[in-house]
Amino acid sequence: MENTLKDQVQLLNWNTDVTLKNVDEFRGAIEKLVDGEKTKLILELTKVAYLNSAALGVIADAVLGAGRTGKELIIAGVQSTVGEIFEIVHFSALMKIFTELEEGYDYFAGELK
């Protein structure tokens, strides 16, 4: 079942901090994720320690845009520094956030709420 679920989920593994130098590349990758055919979307940030404010805006817009088209974007692999940023801006009210990637898959499998 897990392999079947992974085939149903589109994963974007972003593995670098988001700054002014690469925010446009980040925006493009997120847009490609949301524009894909799958309705279950995971943004993995396991190797990310910093997101600038523009990146937060990109994520918020993507979550809202995905929701308008019947999709759900969640974030997984959140490290403590990024988790603190998400707490400050109350992202948990907007989307599901998990510290481990497998928790994201478990959520979509209906095992976590």
Salt bridges, closest charged atoms under 4 A:
GLU2 OE2 - LYS6 NZ 3.51
ASP24 OD1 - ARG27 NH1 2.79
GLU102 OE2 - LYS6 NZ 3.25
